[in-house]
């Protein structure tokens, strides 16, 4: 499938879907240049339509990576970023012989924030000879796959999202210390997308602790059922990284899974994350 979209005079890109459901590569855009407002609007629409978009052969600097992300909103600083690092908006994710990858679980980024991110833009810095792909799941399609009765039940629920589930160990912090700075947040189990109005499952294995109002057994069962919806290959795409590639995903409508199958080879990536708004559900 090849869809050419002309976004303004002299500017166009080819949009090539990876699957019918999620993921598209955008060819013909040079991210080292300042894109027109029309081009940015077209990229944003592609993101909304396909949940994750990819750019290859983009030999750009950190500053250009940050500048591109800023076109979509304010940027956030992750608590895992070293305090003395230049360009604090950049989160470096690096693994090798002494560090096995830990991002190999379905999740949406920073759902422990009161206002989780709009999206993340990840750039390949060093990739292994083979492996290290990233998988993405369409959580709107996951929601649509639920039965009508399950949809109605889940739509009325909220769940707790806790930073300490992942980052207490990674940052060598006490859980209560982290929670004092980033309090546990209640977010709807089913989220309404603020731009499209579409609904998506909004719980994830990394940061969701429990569903409010249910017993632990009920909560555990329902969360496992909802988590499992992302595992359907028919709502997924898989991106094989190449040098100087970028992936830009919508954290409001997708989840991702970084395959940690490359150990002990090295894989280094840099991520810039765009601030979002507070999740809500519209009945």
Backbone as JSON, one array per atom type, in Angstrom:
{
  "sequence": "XXXXXXXXXXXXXXXXXXXXXXXXXXXXXXXXXXXXXXXXXXXXXXXXXXXXXXXXXXXXXXXXXXXXXXXXXXXXXXXXXXXXXXXXXXXXXXXXXXXXXXXXXXXXXXXXXXXXXXXXXXXXXXXXXXXXXXXXXXXXXXXXXXXXXXXXXXXXXXXXXXXXXXXXXXXXXXXXXXXXXXXXXXXXXXXXXXXXXXXXXXXXXXXXXXXXXXXXXXXXXXXXXXXXXXXXXXXXXXXXXXXXXXXXXXXXXXXXXXXXXXXXXXXXXXXXXXXXXXXXXXX",
  "N": [[0.85, -1.19, 0.0], [0.59, 2.21, -0.85], [0.44, 5.5, -0.23], [0.42, 8.64, -1.41], [0.74, 11.84, -0.14], [0.11, 15.16, -0.63], [1.09, 17.94, 1.08], [1.6, 20.67, 1.06], [2.53, 23.36, -1.16], [5.1, 22.15, -3.08], [5.83, 20.34, -1.12], [5.68, 17.07, -0.07], [4.87, 13.75, 1.09], [5.37, 10.2, 1.11], [3.23, 7.84, 2.37], [3.37, 4.8, 3.88], [1.69, 2.17, 4.96], [2.37, -0.21, 7.58], [0.8, -2.27, 8.51], [-2.72, -3.13, 8.16], [-3.91, -1.99, 10.37], [-2.3, -0.59, 12.25], [0.51, 1.59, 12.36], [2.77, 3.23, 10.19], [5.13, 4.05, 7.69], [6.75, 7.09, 6.9], [7.9, 8.58, 4.08], [10.13, 10.77, 2.4], [10.37, 13.04, 3.89], [12.45, 15.38, 5.43], [13.85, 15.59, 8.43], [15.81, 17.2, 9.37], [15.38, 19.68, 8.48], [13.41, 22.68, 8.95], [10.1, 22.11, 9.22], [7.12, 23.02, 7.42], [4.07, 24.53, 8.66], [1.9, 23.27, 7.53], [3.01, 20.81, 6.82], [3.64, 19.77, 9.34], [1.06, 19.55, 10.39], [0.06, 17.58, 8.71], [1.72, 15.42, 9.39], [0.94, 15.13, 12.04], [-1.73, 14.34, 11.65], [-1.31, 11.91, 10.39], [-0.19, 10.53, 12.53], [-2.4, 10.41, 14.27], [-4.11, 8.85, 12.74], [-2.7, 6.45, 12.35], [-1.47, 5.73, 14.71], [1.24, 5.09, 15.3], [4.1, 6.34, 13.74], [6.8, 6.18, 11.39], [10.14, 7.14, 10.58], [12.81, 6.93, 8.39], [16.39, 6.95, 7.79], [17.28, 9.45, 8.84], [19.53, 11.56, 9.55], [20.1, 13.23, 12.05], [20.71, 15.76, 14.59], [20.82, 15.86, 18.22], [19.69, 18.3, 18.98], [18.07, 18.87, 16.78], [16.32, 16.73, 16.9], [14.98, 17.34, 19.3], [13.88, 19.8, 18.54], [12.09, 19.07, 16.5], [10.26, 17.52, 17.99], [9.2, 19.5, 19.66], [7.46, 20.84, 18.01], [5.05, 19.7, 18.34], [4.19, 20.14, 20.88], [4.75, 21.06, 24.38], [7.67, 19.81, 26.08], [8.58, 17.06, 28.22], [10.52, 16.24, 31.17], [12.15, 13.37, 32.11], [12.29, 11.52, 35.17], [14.36, 9.68, 35.21], [16.41, 10.77, 33.79], [19.74, 11.84, 33.96], [20.71, 14.42, 36.25], [22.71, 16.2, 35.58], [22.87, 16.15, 32.86], [23.3, 17.49, 29.63], [20.74, 18.9, 27.56], [18.18, 18.06, 28.92], [15.7, 17.13, 28.15], [16.0, 14.82, 26.76], [15.82, 11.37, 27.0], [17.98, 8.83, 27.47], [18.17, 5.51, 26.48], [19.81, 2.72, 27.05], [21.38, -0.38, 26.52], [23.48, -3.25, 27.04], [26.27, -5.56, 27.2], [26.42, -5.58, 30.0], [23.93, -4.94, 30.86], [20.8, -5.95, 30.62], [18.0, -5.49, 28.48], [15.04, -3.87, 29.72], [12.56, -3.06, 28.95], [10.7, -4.72, 27.97], [7.8, -5.23, 28.0], [4.31, -4.8, 27.59], [3.29, -1.49, 27.39], [2.27, 1.92, 28.04], [3.8, 5.09, 27.9], [4.78, 6.77, 30.88], [2.34, 6.74, 32.4], [1.97, 7.14, 35.02], [2.0, 9.78, 35.58], [0.13, 12.78, 36.41], [-0.75, 14.09, 34.19], [-0.3, 12.31, 31.67], [1.9, 11.54, 28.87], [1.49, 12.95, 25.56], [2.79, 11.86, 23.33], [5.69, 9.95, 22.23], [8.95, 10.28, 20.86], [11.28, 8.33, 19.48], [14.68, 7.73, 18.8], [17.06, 5.97, 16.91], [20.28, 5.29, 18.0], [22.43, 3.52, 18.32], [22.3, 0.32, 17.06], [21.68, -3.23, 17.44], [23.19, -5.98, 15.55], [21.17, -7.74, 14.82], [17.79, -8.14, 15.91], [16.14, -6.46, 18.73], [13.85, -5.17, 17.91], [10.89, -3.05, 17.96], [7.61, -3.45, 19.08], [4.22, -2.53, 18.44], [0.93, -1.86, 19.62], [-2.46, -1.38, 18.8], [-4.54, 0.21, 20.79], [-7.08, 1.19, 20.63], [-8.3, -0.52, 18.8], [-8.05, -2.75, 20.38], [-9.86, -2.16, 22.43], [-12.23, -2.16, 20.89], [-12.41, -4.83, 20.4], [-13.47, -5.94, 22.67], [-16.32, -7.43, 24.33], [-19.72, -6.15, 24.09], [-20.91, -5.98, 26.68], [-18.66, -6.12, 28.37], [-17.33, -3.81, 27.58], [-19.16, -1.85, 28.53], [-19.02, -2.31, 31.28], [-16.26, -1.87, 31.88], [-15.94, 0.77, 31.14], [-16.87, 2.37, 33.2], [-14.95, 2.41, 35.15], [-12.0, 3.19, 37.14], [-8.41, 3.21, 37.45], [-5.43, 2.67, 39.41], [-2.26, 4.17, 38.91], [1.18, 3.78, 39.23], [4.34, 5.06, 39.78], [6.35, 3.82, 41.21], [6.29, 1.1, 40.78], [7.96, 0.43, 38.68], [10.13, 2.25, 38.67], [11.22, 2.57, 41.22], [13.12, 0.58, 41.8], [14.81, 0.86, 39.53], [15.77, 3.47, 39.79], [16.91, 3.34, 42.22], [15.48, 4.17, 44.51], [13.43, 4.72, 47.41], [10.1, 3.5, 47.51], [8.08, 5.11, 48.67], [9.33, 7.58, 48.69], [9.5, 8.22, 45.98], [6.77, 8.29, 45.39], [5.98, 10.47, 46.86], [6.86, 12.59, 45.38], [5.8, 12.03, 42.89], [2.74, 11.45, 42.95], [0.54, 8.6, 43.3], [-1.71, 7.99, 40.66], [-5.12, 8.19, 39.62], [-6.64, 6.96, 36.79], [-8.92, 6.73, 34.0], [-10.08, 3.47, 33.08], [-10.9, 2.95, 30.51], [-10.14, 5.12, 28.01], [-10.98, 8.26, 26.5], [-9.95, 9.57, 23.48], [-8.45, 12.74, 23.24], [-8.33, 14.18, 20.85], [-9.46, 12.75, 18.72], [-11.72, 11.54, 19.73], [-12.08, 8.84, 19.89], [-12.19, 5.65, 21.62], [-10.06, 3.9, 23.93], [-8.34, 1.16, 25.49], [-6.84, 1.76, 28.59], [-4.98, 0.78, 30.51], [-1.97, -0.7, 31.75], [0.73, -3.1, 31.84], [3.06, -2.24, 33.06], [2.72, 0.05, 34.78], [0.16, 0.12, 35.95], [-1.53, -0.47, 38.93], [-3.88, -1.41, 40.29], [-7.45, -1.88, 39.93], [-9.83, 0.43, 40.88], [-12.28, 0.01, 43.46], [-12.78, -2.68, 43.13], [-12.32, -6.05, 44.37], [-9.1, -7.48, 45.18], [-8.75, -9.9, 43.82], [-10.74, -9.73, 41.84], [-9.86, -7.4, 40.51], [-7.28, -8.18, 39.64], [-7.97, -10.24, 37.87], [-9.5, -8.87, 35.91], [-7.68, -6.96, 34.98], [-5.71, -8.63, 33.85], [-7.19, -9.71, 31.78], [-7.7, -7.41, 30.23], [-5.09, -6.56, 29.67], [-4.3, -8.65, 28.03], [-5.48, -8.12, 25.62], [-3.78, -6.59, 24.08], [-2.03, -8.4, 23.06], [-2.8, -9.53, 20.69], [-1.87, -10.4, 17.5], [-3.12, -9.31, 15.26], [-3.7, -6.67, 15.75], [-1.35, -5.38, 15.87], [1.89, -3.96, 15.0], [5.28, -4.41, 13.88], [8.41, -3.0, 14.22], [11.42, -2.91, 12.57], [14.46, -1.77, 13.44], [16.67, 0.55, 11.86], [19.78, 2.25, 11.08], [19.69, 5.65, 12.17], [16.9, 5.94, 12.35], [13.55, 6.92, 13.29], [10.85, 6.58, 15.58], [7.57, 7.59, 16.18], [5.15, 7.67, 18.44], [1.73, 7.56, 19.54], [0.86, 7.89, 22.73], [-1.63, 7.84, 23.83], [-3.28, 6.17, 22.48], [-2.01, 3.84, 21.87], [0.12, 1.03, 22.73], [3.44, -0.15, 23.5], [6.2, -2.43, 23.02], [9.39, -3.26, 23.69], [11.49, -5.42, 22.25], [13.68, -7.43, 23.95], [15.74, -9.1, 22.86], [18.34, -9.11, 22.06], [20.51, -9.25, 23.7], [23.85, -10.26, 24.41], [24.38, -7.95, 22.91], [24.82, -4.44, 22.0], [22.47, -1.79, 22.35], [21.37, 1.38, 21.78], [19.3, 4.09, 22.37], [17.53, 7.21, 21.96], [15.1, 9.18, 23.51], [12.51, 11.54, 23.2], [9.9, 13.16, 24.81], [6.55, 14.23, 24.57], [4.48, 16.44, 26.29], [1.24, 15.67, 27.61], [-2.31, 15.66, 28.32], [-4.74, 15.48, 31.02], [-6.08, 12.26, 31.36], [-9.39, 11.26, 30.33], [-12.79, 10.04, 30.35], [-15.45, 10.02, 28.14], [-18.79, 9.49, 28.4]],
  "CA": [[0.0, 0.0, 0.0], [1.4, 3.41, -0.97], [-0.45, 6.65, -0.3], [1.17, 9.88, -1.49], [-0.07, 12.94, 0.37], [0.72, 16.48, -0.82], [0.64, 18.74, 2.21], [1.6, 22.07, 0.64], [3.25, 23.55, -2.42], [6.48, 21.69, -3.06], [6.09, 19.42, -0.01], [4.83, 15.89, -0.03], [5.52, 12.54, 1.58], [4.72, 8.93, 0.84], [2.83, 7.14, 3.59], [3.31, 3.38, 3.57], [1.28, 1.42, 6.16], [3.0, -1.49, 7.89], [-0.3, -3.22, 8.62], [-3.97, -2.4, 7.97], [-4.47, -1.51, 11.64], [-1.41, 0.29, 13.01], [1.88, 1.77, 11.9], [3.03, 3.65, 8.82], [6.38, 4.75, 7.42], [6.62, 8.32, 6.14], [9.09, 8.78, 3.27], [10.15, 12.04, 1.68], [10.45, 14.15, 4.85], [13.78, 15.58, 5.99], [13.64, 16.17, 9.75], [16.86, 18.18, 9.67], [14.87, 20.97, 8.05], [12.23, 23.16, 9.67], [8.94, 21.77, 8.4], [6.05, 24.01, 7.38], [2.93, 24.21, 9.52], [1.08, 22.29, 6.81], [3.67, 19.51, 6.92], [3.46, 19.3, 10.72], [-0.34, 19.15, 10.51], [-0.1, 16.3, 8.02], [2.38, 14.41, 10.23], [0.07, 14.9, 13.2], [-2.89, 13.56, 11.22], [-0.84, 10.54, 10.18], [-0.06, 9.94, 13.85], [-3.74, 10.11, 14.78], [-4.7, 7.79, 11.93], [-1.94, 5.19, 12.35], [-1.04, 5.49, 16.09], [2.7, 5.2, 15.35], [4.66, 6.61, 12.42], [8.23, 5.91, 11.37], [10.97, 7.88, 9.65], [14.12, 6.29, 8.22], [17.48, 7.72, 7.17], [17.23, 10.82, 9.35], [20.81, 11.83, 10.22], [19.84, 14.51, 12.72], [21.35, 15.97, 15.88], [19.92, 15.93, 19.38], [18.95, 19.57, 18.95], [17.03, 18.74, 15.75], [15.34, 15.79, 17.46], [14.19, 18.12, 20.26], [13.13, 20.84, 17.82], [10.97, 18.41, 15.83], [9.26, 17.15, 19.0], [8.56, 20.73, 20.17], [6.41, 21.29, 17.09], [3.81, 19.03, 18.72], [3.81, 20.51, 22.23], [5.82, 21.18, 25.36], [8.37, 18.55, 26.35], [8.73, 16.73, 29.64], [11.81, 15.71, 31.61], [11.92, 12.12, 32.81], [13.1, 11.44, 36.39], [15.52, 8.82, 35.0], [17.45, 11.53, 33.1], [20.73, 12.4, 34.91], [20.46, 15.83, 36.49], [23.75, 17.03, 34.97], [22.92, 15.88, 31.43], [22.82, 18.53, 28.72], [19.5, 18.52, 26.89], [17.47, 17.17, 29.84], [14.49, 16.59, 27.52], [16.34, 13.56, 26.1], [16.03, 10.2, 27.85], [18.79, 7.82, 26.78], [17.86, 4.13, 26.88], [20.97, 2.0, 26.53], [21.66, -1.69, 27.11], [24.59, -3.96, 26.41], [26.71, -6.77, 27.89], [26.22, -5.48, 31.44], [22.6, -4.44, 31.15], [19.78, -6.54, 29.75], [16.85, -4.61, 28.28], [13.97, -4.02, 30.7], [11.35, -2.44, 28.44], [10.0, -5.79, 27.24], [6.44, -5.45, 28.51], [3.38, -3.87, 26.94], [3.04, -0.33, 28.24], [2.19, 3.29, 27.53], [4.78, 5.82, 28.69], [4.55, 7.69, 32.01], [0.94, 6.85, 32.82], [1.98, 7.5, 36.44], [1.87, 11.24, 35.71], [-1.23, 13.31, 36.43], [-1.02, 14.36, 32.77], [0.63, 11.47, 30.9], [2.37, 12.15, 27.64], [0.81, 12.84, 24.27], [3.51, 10.89, 22.51], [7.13, 9.84, 22.38], [9.71, 10.16, 19.62], [12.47, 7.54, 19.8], [15.66, 7.77, 17.71], [18.09, 4.94, 17.04], [21.66, 5.8, 18.07], [23.23, 2.33, 18.02], [21.4, -0.83, 17.02], [22.38, -4.5, 17.32], [23.16, -6.54, 14.19], [19.84, -8.32, 14.62], [17.0, -8.06, 17.14], [15.88, -5.14, 19.27], [12.69, -4.54, 17.28], [9.84, -2.56, 18.85], [6.26, -3.81, 18.67], [3.2, -1.56, 18.83], [-0.43, -2.39, 19.6], [-3.54, -0.4, 18.66], [-5.41, -0.02, 21.95], [-8.46, 1.45, 20.23], [-8.77, -1.79, 18.26], [-8.17, -3.65, 21.53], [-11.15, -1.83, 23.04], [-13.31, -2.61, 20.01], [-12.48, -6.28, 20.48], [-14.19, -6.36, 23.87], [-17.76, -7.63, 24.16], [-20.49, -4.96, 24.5], [-21.1, -5.94, 28.14], [-17.38, -5.79, 28.99], [-17.12, -2.39, 27.34], [-19.99, -1.06, 29.44], [-18.5, -2.48, 32.64], [-14.94, -1.25, 32.02], [-16.03, 2.22, 30.92], [-17.17, 3.08, 34.43], [-13.93, 2.13, 36.15], [-10.71, 3.86, 37.14], [-7.32, 2.37, 37.96], [-4.28, 3.38, 39.99], [-0.99, 4.08, 38.17], [2.19, 4.0, 40.27], [5.7, 5.12, 39.26], [7.27, 2.97, 41.98], [6.27, -0.27, 40.28], [9.1, 0.24, 37.78], [11.3, 3.11, 38.83], [11.85, 2.5, 42.54], [14.32, -0.24, 41.65], [15.72, 1.39, 38.51], [16.38, 4.71, 40.27], [17.42, 3.07, 43.58], [14.74, 5.04, 45.41], [12.34, 4.14, 48.17], [8.82, 3.71, 46.82], [7.36, 6.26, 49.24], [10.03, 8.79, 48.27], [9.05, 8.51, 44.62], [5.34, 8.63, 45.39], [5.82, 11.81, 47.42], [7.1, 13.53, 44.29], [4.89, 11.67, 41.8], [1.68, 10.69, 43.63], [-0.23, 7.6, 42.55], [-2.77, 8.65, 39.92], [-6.28, 7.44, 39.14], [-7.0, 7.26, 35.41], [-9.98, 5.84, 33.52], [-9.66, 2.21, 32.46], [-11.13, 3.22, 29.1], [-9.86, 6.53, 27.8], [-11.43, 8.93, 25.29], [-8.85, 10.33, 22.88], [-8.87, 14.14, 23.25], [-8.36, 14.77, 19.51], [-10.31, 11.99, 17.78], [-12.93, 11.07, 20.39], [-12.14, 7.39, 19.93], [-11.94, 5.07, 22.93], [-8.97, 2.93, 23.99], [-7.98, 0.58, 26.79], [-5.78, 2.61, 29.14], [-4.24, 0.16, 31.62], [-0.79, -1.36, 31.19], [1.39, -4.01, 32.78], [4.17, -1.61, 33.75], [2.43, 1.06, 35.79], [-1.15, 0.0, 36.58], [-1.45, -1.26, 40.17], [-5.14, -2.1, 40.57], [-8.67, -1.18, 39.53], [-10.52, 0.94, 42.06], [-13.62, -0.47, 43.75], [-12.87, -4.13, 43.0], [-11.43, -6.81, 45.23], [-7.83, -7.76, 44.52], [-8.94, -11.0, 42.88], [-11.49, -9.2, 40.69], [-8.99, -6.47, 39.8], [-6.23, -8.94, 38.95], [-8.56, -10.96, 36.73], [-9.9, -7.95, 34.85], [-6.47, -6.39, 34.38], [-5.09, -9.63, 32.97], [-8.03, -9.81, 30.59], [-7.5, -6.22, 29.42], [-3.71, -6.6, 29.17], [-4.18, -9.66, 26.98], [-5.99, -7.63, 24.35], [-2.66, -6.05, 23.3], [-1.22, -9.5, 22.55], [-3.36, -10.02, 19.44], [-1.04, -9.93, 16.38], [-3.91, -8.61, 14.25], [-3.76, -5.24, 16.05], [0.03, -5.0, 16.14], [2.92, -3.9, 13.97], [6.63, -4.63, 14.41], [9.34, -2.13, 13.51], [12.82, -3.31, 12.59], [15.24, -0.54, 13.45], [17.82, 0.77, 11.0], [20.48, 3.46, 11.55], [19.05, 6.97, 11.98], [15.44, 5.83, 12.24], [12.75, 7.44, 14.39], [9.47, 6.14, 15.75], [6.77, 8.59, 16.88], [3.91, 6.97, 18.77], [0.69, 8.22, 20.33], [0.7, 7.15, 23.98], [-3.03, 7.86, 24.22], [-4.04, 5.17, 21.73], [-1.19, 2.67, 21.56], [1.12, 0.56, 23.67], [4.61, -0.67, 22.8], [6.96, -3.52, 23.65], [10.73, -3.3, 23.12], [11.99, -6.79, 22.35], [15.04, -7.48, 24.52], [16.27, -10.37, 22.37], [19.64, -8.82, 21.46], [21.55, -9.4, 24.72], [24.56, -9.13, 25.05], [24.74, -6.87, 21.99], [24.46, -3.1, 22.46], [21.38, -1.05, 21.72], [21.26, 2.7, 22.41], [18.23, 4.89, 21.78], [17.23, 8.45, 22.67], [13.67, 9.46, 23.46], [11.98, 12.84, 23.61], [8.49, 12.9, 25.1], [5.71, 15.42, 24.48], [3.49, 16.48, 27.36], [-0.16, 15.49, 27.24], [-3.29, 16.22, 29.24], [-5.28, 14.48, 31.94], [-7.0, 11.33, 30.7], [-10.81, 11.33, 30.71], [-13.71, 9.19, 29.59], [-16.73, 10.65, 27.81], [-19.83, 8.45, 28.21]],
  "C": [[0.88, 1.23, 0.0], [0.48, 4.6, -1.19], [0.4, 7.9, -0.31], [0.26, 11.02, -1.07], [0.67, 14.24, 0.17], [0.17, 17.41, 0.24], [0.75, 20.24, 1.98], [2.44, 22.19, -0.62], [4.7, 23.12, -2.26], [6.8, 20.73, -1.95], [5.13, 18.24, -0.1], [5.59, 14.76, 0.64], [4.7, 11.34, 1.18], [4.46, 8.24, 2.17], [2.6, 5.67, 3.25], [2.94, 2.6, 4.84], [2.07, 0.12, 6.33], [1.98, -2.6, 7.98], [-1.58, -2.45, 8.34], [-4.45, -1.65, 9.2], [-3.62, -0.46, 12.34], [-0.05, 0.37, 12.33], [1.99, 2.17, 10.46], [4.39, 4.34, 8.76], [6.1, 5.97, 6.56], [7.94, 8.56, 5.41], [8.98, 10.11, 2.54], [10.17, 13.26, 2.58], [11.87, 14.2, 5.4], [13.63, 16.3, 7.32], [14.77, 17.09, 10.18], [16.45, 19.58, 9.26], [13.68, 21.39, 8.9], [11.01, 22.96, 8.77], [7.89, 22.88, 8.47], [4.93, 23.58, 8.34], [2.04, 23.18, 8.85], [1.69, 20.9, 6.91], [3.5, 18.93, 8.32], [2.03, 18.83, 10.94], [-0.58, 17.8, 9.85], [0.55, 15.15, 8.8], [1.5, 14.09, 11.43], [-1.15, 14.08, 12.81], [-2.49, 12.12, 10.95], [-0.68, 9.81, 11.51], [-1.42, 9.53, 14.41], [-4.35, 8.92, 14.04], [-4.04, 6.44, 12.17], [-1.34, 4.84, 13.71], [0.47, 5.54, 16.28], [3.18, 5.38, 13.91], [6.18, 6.53, 12.51], [8.91, 6.73, 10.28], [12.32, 7.17, 9.57], [15.11, 7.29, 7.61], [17.42, 9.19, 7.55], [18.49, 11.07, 10.18], [20.72, 13.2, 10.87], [20.58, 14.56, 14.06], [20.33, 15.89, 17.0], [19.05, 17.18, 19.32], [17.83, 19.5, 17.91], [15.94, 17.78, 16.18], [14.4, 16.55, 18.41], [13.31, 19.13, 19.54], [11.92, 20.25, 17.1], [9.88, 18.07, 16.84], [8.51, 18.38, 19.51], [7.45, 21.24, 19.26], [5.05, 20.7, 17.47], [3.38, 19.35, 20.15], [5.02, 20.69, 23.13], [6.41, 19.81, 25.67], [8.51, 18.33, 27.85], [10.13, 16.2, 29.91], [11.54, 14.49, 32.47], [12.8, 12.04, 34.06], [14.32, 10.54, 36.25], [16.65, 9.54, 34.27], [18.44, 12.08, 34.13], [20.6, 13.91, 35.02], [21.5, 16.73, 35.82], [23.84, 16.83, 33.46], [22.51, 17.11, 30.63], [21.57, 18.01, 28.0], [18.68, 17.57, 27.78], [16.18, 16.58, 29.27], [14.73, 15.21, 26.9], [16.56, 12.47, 27.14], [16.8, 9.17, 27.03], [18.48, 6.45, 27.36], [18.91, 3.24, 26.24], [21.17, 0.69, 27.29], [22.77, -2.36, 26.33], [24.99, -5.16, 27.24], [26.44, -6.77, 29.4], [24.83, -5.02, 31.83], [21.62, -5.03, 30.15], [18.59, -5.58, 29.65], [15.71, -4.92, 29.23], [12.64, -3.44, 30.21], [10.45, -3.44, 27.71], [8.7, -6.19, 27.94], [5.54, -4.42, 27.84], [3.08, -2.71, 27.87], [2.84, 0.93, 27.39], [3.06, 4.13, 28.45], [4.14, 6.72, 29.74], [3.08, 7.84, 32.38], [0.83, 7.13, 34.32], [1.93, 9.02, 36.65], [0.4, 11.63, 35.78], [-1.68, 13.63, 35.0], [-0.01, 13.56, 31.95], [0.88, 12.05, 29.51], [1.41, 11.98, 26.47], [1.48, 11.76, 23.44], [5.0, 10.93, 22.78], [7.76, 9.7, 21.01], [11.06, 9.54, 19.96], [13.37, 7.49, 18.58], [16.73, 6.71, 17.94], [19.47, 5.58, 16.97], [22.64, 4.67, 17.73], [22.31, 1.12, 18.09], [22.2, -2.12, 16.9], [22.32, -5.03, 15.89], [21.82, -7.16, 13.84], [19.12, -8.27, 15.96], [16.81, -6.62, 17.59], [14.74, -4.42, 18.6], [11.75, -3.98, 18.36], [8.49, -2.9, 18.25], [5.29, -2.77, 19.2], [1.83, -2.2, 18.7], [-1.43, -1.23, 19.6], [-4.55, -0.65, 19.77], [-6.83, 0.44, 21.71], [-9.08, 0.19, 19.63], [-8.92, -2.81, 19.38], [-9.49, -3.42, 22.25], [-12.3, -2.36, 22.19], [-13.46, -4.12, 20.04], [-13.18, -6.81, 21.72], [-15.67, -6.58, 23.55], [-18.51, -6.36, 24.58], [-20.66, -4.86, 26.01], [-19.8, -5.59, 28.85], [-17.03, -4.33, 28.77], [-17.88, -1.55, 28.36], [-19.47, -1.14, 30.87], [-17.2, -1.71, 32.82], [-14.99, 0.27, 31.91], [-16.31, 3.0, 32.2], [-16.1, 2.99, 35.48], [-12.72, 3.05, 36.02], [-9.67, 2.93, 37.74], [-6.18, 3.24, 38.48], [-3.02, 3.1, 39.17], [0.13, 4.58, 39.08], [3.59, 3.96, 39.66], [6.61, 4.11, 39.94], [7.3, 1.54, 41.48], [7.48, -0.57, 39.4], [10.33, 0.99, 38.26], [11.87, 3.15, 40.24], [13.17, 1.72, 42.44], [15.31, 0.39, 40.67], [16.44, 2.65, 38.98], [16.98, 4.56, 41.66], [16.81, 4.03, 44.59], [13.75, 4.22, 46.23], [11.02, 4.47, 47.48], [8.1, 4.95, 47.34], [8.01, 7.58, 48.85], [9.6, 9.2, 46.86], [7.6, 8.97, 44.6], [5.09, 10.0, 45.99], [5.99, 12.87, 46.33], [6.14, 13.31, 43.13], [3.77, 10.82, 42.39], [1.0, 9.69, 42.7], [-1.44, 8.29, 41.92], [-3.9, 7.68, 39.58], [-6.62, 7.91, 37.73], [-8.11, 6.3, 34.96], [-9.41, 4.58, 32.87], [-9.84, 2.28, 30.95], [-11.02, 4.72, 28.9], [-10.45, 7.03, 26.49], [-10.28, 9.77, 24.75], [-9.26, 11.79, 22.75], [-8.95, 14.78, 21.87], [-9.33, 14.06, 18.57], [-11.63, 11.57, 18.38], [-13.06, 9.57, 20.45], [-11.73, 6.86, 21.3], [-10.85, 4.01, 22.85], [-8.83, 2.37, 25.4], [-6.77, 1.35, 27.32], [-5.25, 2.06, 30.47], [-3.06, -0.58, 31.0], [-0.02, -2.11, 32.27], [2.48, -3.33, 33.59], [3.72, -0.79, 34.96], [1.08, 0.93, 36.48], [-1.06, -0.94, 37.77], [-2.72, -2.06, 40.4], [-6.29, -1.26, 40.03], [-9.45, -0.81, 40.78], [-11.91, 0.3, 42.2], [-13.82, -1.97, 43.61], [-12.0, -4.81, 44.04], [-10.15, -7.08, 44.45], [-7.99, -8.87, 43.48], [-9.68, -10.53, 41.64], [-10.61, -8.28, 39.84], [-7.93, -7.21, 39.0], [-6.79, -9.64, 37.72], [-8.87, -10.01, 35.59], [-8.68, -7.32, 34.19], [-5.81, -7.39, 33.44], [-5.88, -9.77, 31.67], [-7.79, -8.62, 29.66], [-6.08, -6.17, 28.86], [-3.61, -7.53, 27.96], [-4.67, -9.17, 25.63], [-4.87, -7.1, 23.46], [-1.87, -7.16, 22.61], [-1.72, -10.07, 21.23], [-2.53, -9.51, 18.25], [-1.81, -9.14, 15.34], [-4.07, -7.13, 14.53], [-2.37, -4.69, 16.35], [0.79, -4.7, 14.85], [4.26, -4.07, 14.66], [7.6, -3.82, 13.56], [10.77, -2.63, 13.69], [13.67, -2.05, 12.42], [16.37, -0.59, 12.44], [18.53, 2.02, 11.51], [19.7, 4.73, 11.21], [17.55, 6.88, 11.7], [14.78, 6.44, 13.46], [11.37, 6.8, 14.37], [8.76, 7.18, 16.61], [5.42, 7.95, 17.16], [3.02, 7.81, 19.67], [0.44, 7.38, 21.58], [-0.75, 7.07, 24.44], [-3.82, 6.74, 23.56], [-3.25, 3.92, 21.4], [-0.38, 2.25, 22.78], [2.28, -0.01, 22.86], [5.37, -1.65, 23.68], [8.31, -3.56, 22.96], [11.32, -4.7, 23.33], [13.44, -6.79, 22.81], [15.7, -8.82, 24.16], [17.7, -10.25, 21.85], [20.8, -8.98, 22.44], [22.55, -10.47, 24.3], [25.0, -8.03, 24.1], [24.25, -5.52, 22.55], [23.3, -2.53, 21.66], [21.23, 0.26, 22.47], [20.25, 3.52, 21.64], [18.09, 6.18, 22.59], [15.78, 8.83, 22.42], [13.37, 10.87, 23.93], [10.47, 12.67, 23.72], [7.71, 14.21, 25.2], [4.63, 15.36, 25.56], [2.08, 16.31, 26.81], [-1.09, 16.17, 28.22], [-3.87, 15.11, 30.11], [-6.26, 13.57, 31.23], [-8.43, 11.47, 31.23], [-11.59, 10.32, 29.89], [-15.01, 9.95, 29.39], [-17.77, 9.57, 27.57], [-20.54, 8.61, 26.87]]
}
